């Protein structure tokens, strides 16, 4: 079985790793008539094209910047950041294989059999966040009345911004995608006309206190999907450096091992291969990798300038709150 791990110690650049890995995987898939591995190759091709031919990202980020300028006019008292990234190769590979493992396990638990190849391939089409943008807002304490609750005020503005975002971007060439009922928002702060498009992890309960609003859009100019996440600073802290980060990783390992115990080895080759690829990635010793522009002392101290582990940044905008004497009503 061909895995990404086999290519990470060669000293090659990220793009060369992608070309070699996907090329060898495609040859092996054709030889063994493995349709899921062929779908895997097409997924890797999407990442490669984003990294090789990313001129369209300049035009895309300029459209996102228009919303940044809108927010600066409408909410001068808020501090906020806009960030964009292409998903890292390692995280994308983990997620792709994780989708396969999770779907086959759930299907087997419900039906007692295994899904067809076409059903697995259909599940893999839901990957929509290779490109993702994140808007993080914060209300400086100097703009708050002493009796006001900061979290409630920030959430009010977060939903207000979420209400404006879909129509704003649709006017600039994006199509908003339905959330298909996943984490449908119960919040009265979200307008009914935009409610079907958001996955609301703010009002809905999630493991490890993860909170964020997610919306998926299709860029009609570049013909690709992208995801936008909206968070307050405290929500972002929980997701990036709090329990939603570390504990989620540990919980994911435990769940993956439980699924392996439930699916006998050798009964479903697609489950076996996806599970093994995922487990090998979790056991990577990053300090021993030899990839252009990547260096790691250990699995915590990482300097990744190539998009291997942390993702490649494509949009850093920051707006500092304007100091105002008037308090917020």
C-alpha positions as CSV (number, residue, x, y, z in Angstrom):
1,X,0.0,0.0,0.0
2,X,1.3,3.5,-0.9
3,X,1.1,6.1,1.8
4,X,2.1,9.8,2.0
5,X,4.5,9.0,4.8
6,X,6.8,7.2,2.4
7,X,7.5,10.5,0.6
8,X,8.0,12.9,3.5
9,X,11.7,12.0,4.2
10,X,13.1,12.4,0.7
11,X,14.2,16.1,1.0
12,X,11.9,17.0,-1.9
13,X,9.7,20.1,-2.2
14,X,6.1,20.0,-1.3
15,X,5.0,20.0,-4.9
16,X,7.4,17.3,-5.9
17,X,6.1,15.2,-3.0
18,X,2.6,15.7,-4.2
19,X,3.5,14.8,-7.8
20,X,5.4,11.7,-6.8
21,X,2.8,10.4,-4.3
22,X,-0.2,11.0,-6.5
23,X,1.6,9.6,-9.6
24,X,2.6,6.3,-7.8
25,X,-0.8,6.1,-6.2
26,X,-2.5,6.4,-9.6
27,X,-0.3,3.7,-11.2
28,X,-1.1,1.3,-8.3
29,X,-4.8,2.1,-8.4
30,X,-5.0,1.3,-12.1
31,X,-3.1,-1.9,-11.6
32,X,-5.3,-3.0,-8.8
33,X,-8.5,-1.4,-10.2
34,X,-9.0,0.5,-7.0
35,X,-11.6,3.2,-7.7
36,X,-11.3,4.8,-4.3
37,X,-7.6,5.3,-4.7
38,X,-8.3,6.9,-8.1
39,X,-10.7,9.3,-6.4
40,X,-7.9,9.9,-3.9
41,X,-5.6,10.9,-6.7
42,X,-8.1,13.4,-8.1
43,X,-8.4,14.9,-4.6
44,X,-4.6,15.3,-4.5
45,X,-4.7,16.9,-7.9
46,X,-7.0,19.6,-6.6
47,X,-4.4,20.5,-3.9
48,X,-1.6,20.5,-6.5
49,X,-3.5,22.8,-8.8
50,X,-4.2,25.2,-5.9
51,X,-0.5,25.4,-5.1
52,X,0.7,25.5,-8.8
53,X,-1.9,27.7,-10.4
54,X,-3.1,30.0,-7.7
55,X,-3.4,33.3,-9.6
56,X,-7.2,33.1,-9.1
57,X,-6.6,33.4,-5.4
58,X,-5.5,37.0,-5.8
59,X,-8.8,37.9,-7.4
60,X,-10.7,35.8,-4.9
61,X,-9.0,37.4,-1.9
62,X,-9.7,40.9,-3.3
63,X,-13.4,40.1,-3.3
64,X,-13.1,38.9,0.3
65,X,-11.2,42.1,1.0
66,X,-14.3,44.0,-0.1
67,X,-16.2,42.5,2.8
68,X,-13.3,43.5,5.1
69,X,-13.7,47.1,3.9
70,X,-17.5,46.9,4.5
71,X,-16.9,45.7,8.0
72,X,-14.4,48.5,8.7
73,X,-17.0,51.0,7.7
74,X,-19.9,49.4,9.5
75,X,-18.1,48.3,12.7
76,X,-15.2,50.7,13.3
77,X,-15.4,49.9,17.0
78,X,-14.6,46.2,16.5
79,X,-11.2,44.7,16.2
80,X,-11.1,41.9,13.7
81,X,-8.9,39.8,11.5
82,X,-9.4,38.1,8.1
83,X,-7.2,35.0,7.5
84,X,-7.2,32.7,4.5
85,X,-5.4,29.4,3.9
86,X,-5.1,26.5,1.6
87,X,-5.5,23.4,3.7
88,X,-2.2,21.7,4.6
89,X,-1.3,18.5,2.8
90,X,-1.1,16.4,6.0
91,X,-4.4,17.7,7.4
92,X,-6.1,17.2,4.0
93,X,-4.8,13.6,3.8
94,X,-5.9,12.9,7.4
95,X,-9.4,14.3,6.7
96,X,-9.8,12.4,3.4
97,X,-9.0,9.1,4.9
98,X,-11.0,9.9,8.0
99,X,-14.1,10.4,5.9
100,X,-13.7,6.9,4.4
101,X,-13.2,5.3,7.8
102,X,-16.1,7.1,9.4
103,X,-18.5,6.5,6.6
104,X,-17.8,2.8,6.2
105,X,-18.0,2.3,10.0
106,X,-21.3,4.1,10.3
107,X,-22.7,2.3,7.3
108,X,-21.7,-1.1,8.7
109,X,-23.1,-0.3,12.1
110,X,-26.5,0.6,10.6
111,X,-26.8,-2.0,7.8
112,X,-24.5,-4.9,8.8
113,X,-22.9,-4.7,5.3
114,X,-20.4,-2.4,3.6
115,X,-21.2,0.5,1.2
116,X,-20.7,0.2,-2.5
117,X,-17.8,2.0,-4.2
118,X,-20.2,4.6,-5.7
119,X,-21.6,5.3,-2.2
120,X,-18.1,5.9,-0.8
121,X,-17.2,8.1,-3.7
122,X,-20.3,10.1,-3.2
123,X,-19.4,10.7,0.5
124,X,-16.0,12.0,-0.6
125,X,-17.6,14.8,-2.7
126,X,-18.5,16.7,0.5
127,X,-14.9,18.0,0.9
128,X,-15.4,21.7,0.6
129,X,-12.7,23.4,2.7
130,X,-9.5,23.1,0.8
131,X,-9.7,26.9,0.7
132,X,-11.0,28.5,3.9
133,X,-11.3,32.0,5.2
134,X,-11.8,32.9,8.8
135,X,-13.2,36.1,10.3
136,X,-12.4,36.7,14.0
137,X,-14.0,39.6,15.8
138,X,-13.4,41.1,19.2
139,X,-15.0,44.0,21.1
140,X,-12.4,46.0,23.1
141,X,-13.5,46.5,26.7
142,X,-13.2,50.3,26.4
143,X,-16.3,50.2,24.1
144,X,-18.4,48.3,26.6
145,X,-20.6,49.6,29.4
146,X,-19.5,48.1,32.7
147,X,-22.8,46.1,33.1
148,X,-22.7,44.6,29.6
149,X,-21.6,41.1,29.0
150,X,-18.8,41.0,26.5
151,X,-19.6,37.6,25.1
152,X,-23.3,38.4,24.4
153,X,-22.3,41.7,22.7
154,X,-19.8,40.0,20.5
155,X,-22.2,37.2,19.5
156,X,-24.8,39.8,18.6
157,X,-22.4,41.4,16.1
158,X,-21.1,38.0,14.9
159,X,-24.6,37.0,13.8
160,X,-25.2,40.4,12.4
161,X,-22.1,40.0,10.2
162,X,-23.2,36.4,9.3
163,X,-26.6,37.8,8.1
164,X,-24.8,40.3,5.7
165,X,-22.1,38.0,4.3
166,X,-24.1,35.7,1.9
167,X,-25.8,38.4,-0.1
168,X,-22.6,40.5,-0.2
169,X,-20.5,37.7,-1.7
170,X,-23.3,36.5,-4.1
171,X,-23.2,40.0,-5.6
172,X,-19.5,39.4,-6.3
173,X,-19.7,36.1,-8.1
174,X,-20.1,33.5,-5.4
175,X,-22.9,31.0,-4.9
176,X,-23.9,30.1,-1.4
177,X,-24.3,26.4,-0.7
178,X,-27.0,24.8,1.4
179,X,-25.7,23.3,4.7
180,X,-28.1,20.4,4.1
181,X,-29.6,20.6,7.5
182,X,-26.3,20.0,9.3
183,X,-26.2,21.9,12.6
184,X,-29.1,24.1,11.6
185,X,-29.1,27.2,13.7
186,X,-31.7,27.6,16.4
187,X,-30.5,31.2,17.1
188,X,-33.1,34.0,16.7
189,X,-30.2,36.3,15.8
190,X,-29.7,34.6,12.4
191,X,-32.2,35.7,9.7
192,X,-34.5,33.1,8.2
193,X,-33.3,33.7,4.7
194,X,-29.7,32.8,5.5
195,X,-30.3,30.1,8.1
196,X,-30.3,27.2,5.6
197,X,-26.7,28.1,4.6
198,X,-25.0,28.1,8.0
199,X,-23.7,25.3,10.2
200,X,-24.1,26.8,13.6
201,X,-21.6,25.5,16.1
202,X,-22.2,28.6,18.3
203,X,-25.7,28.0,19.4
204,X,-25.5,24.2,18.9
205,X,-23.7,22.0,21.4
206,X,-20.4,20.5,20.2
207,X,-17.7,18.4,21.9
208,X,-14.8,20.2,23.6
209,X,-16.8,23.5,23.5
210,X,-15.9,24.2,19.8
211,X,-17.9,27.2,18.6
212,X,-18.0,28.8,15.2
213,X,-20.3,29.7,12.3
214,X,-19.5,27.9,9.0
215,X,-20.7,28.6,5.5
216,X,-19.7,27.1,2.2
217,X,-19.6,29.1,-1.1
218,X,-18.8,28.2,-4.7
219,X,-16.5,30.7,-6.5
220,X,-18.0,30.8,-10.0
221,X,-14.9,32.5,-11.5
222,X,-12.4,29.9,-10.3
223,X,-14.9,27.1,-10.2
224,X,-14.0,25.9,-6.7
225,X,-15.5,25.7,-3.3
226,X,-14.4,27.6,-0.2
227,X,-15.5,27.8,3.4
228,X,-15.8,30.9,5.6
229,X,-15.7,30.6,9.4
230,X,-16.9,33.3,11.7
231,X,-15.8,33.4,15.3
232,X,-15.2,35.7,18.3
233,X,-11.7,35.9,19.7
234,X,-12.6,33.7,22.6
235,X,-14.1,31.1,20.3
236,X,-11.0,31.2,18.2
237,X,-8.8,30.7,21.2
238,X,-10.7,27.6,22.3
239,X,-10.4,26.2,18.7
240,X,-6.8,27.0,18.2
241,X,-5.1,26.6,21.6
242,X,-7.8,25.4,23.9
243,X,-9.6,22.1,24.6
244,X,-11.2,21.9,21.1
245,X,-7.7,21.5,19.7
246,X,-5.8,19.1,21.9
247,X,-8.6,17.0,23.3
248,X,-10.3,16.7,19.9
249,X,-7.1,15.2,18.6
250,X,-6.9,12.7,21.4
251,X,-10.6,11.9,21.1
252,X,-10.2,11.3,17.4
253,X,-7.4,8.8,18.0
254,X,-9.6,6.9,20.5
255,X,-12.6,6.8,18.1
256,X,-10.4,5.6,15.2
257,X,-9.1,2.7,17.3
258,X,-12.7,1.8,18.3
259,X,-13.7,1.7,14.6
260,X,-10.8,-0.6,13.8
261,X,-11.9,-3.0,16.5
262,X,-15.5,-3.0,15.1
263,X,-14.5,-3.8,11.5
264,X,-12.6,-7.1,11.1
265,X,-9.4,-6.6,9.1
266,X,-9.6,-8.0,5.6
267,X,-13.4,-7.5,5.1
268,X,-13.2,-4.1,3.5
269,X,-10.0,-3.1,1.7
270,X,-11.1,0.6,1.5
271,X,-11.6,0.8,5.3
272,X,-8.3,-1.1,5.9
273,X,-6.2,1.2,3.7
274,X,-7.8,4.5,4.8
275,X,-7.4,3.5,8.5
276,X,-3.8,2.5,8.1
277,X,-2.9,5.7,6.2
278,X,-4.6,7.8,9.0
279,X,-2.8,6.0,11.8
280,X,0.6,6.3,10.1
281,X,0.1,10.1,9.7
282,X,-0.8,10.4,13.4
283,X,2.5,8.7,14.2
284,X,4.7,11.1,12.2
285,X,7.8,12.3,13.8
286,X,7.8,15.8,12.4
287,X,11.3,16.6,13.6
288,X,12.7,13.9,11.3
289,X,10.9,15.1,8.1
290,X,13.0,16.5,5.4
291,X,10.8,18.8,3.3
292,X,11.8,22.1,1.6
293,X,11.0,25.1,4.0
294,X,9.8,22.8,6.8
295,X,11.6,22.4,10.1
296,X,10.4,21.0,13.4
297,X,12.0,20.6,16.8
298,X,9.2,18.4,17.9
299,X,5.4,18.0,17.2
300,X,4.7,21.3,19.0
301,X,7.6,23.6,17.8
302,X,7.0,23.7,14.0
303,X,8.1,26.2,11.4
304,X,6.1,25.4,8.3
305,X,6.6,27.8,5.4
306,X,5.4,25.4,2.6
307,X,1.9,24.4,3.7
308,X,2.8,20.9,4.7
309,X,1.5,20.9,8.2
310,X,-0.1,24.2,9.0
311,X,-1.6,25.2,5.7
312,X,-0.4,28.0,3.3
313,X,-1.6,31.4,4.2
314,X,-3.2,33.4,1.4
315,X,-4.9,36.3,3.2
316,X,-3.8,38.2,6.3
317,X,-5.9,41.3,7.0
318,X,-6.2,43.0,10.4
319,X,-8.4,45.8,11.5
320,X,-7.7,47.5,14.9
321,X,-10.6,49.0,16.7
322,X,-10.8,52.8,16.4
323,X,-10.9,54.4,19.9
324,X,-14.2,56.1,20.4
325,X,-15.5,58.0,23.4
326,X,-19.1,57.1,22.7
327,X,-20.1,53.9,24.3
328,X,-22.1,51.2,22.5
329,X,-25.8,51.4,22.9
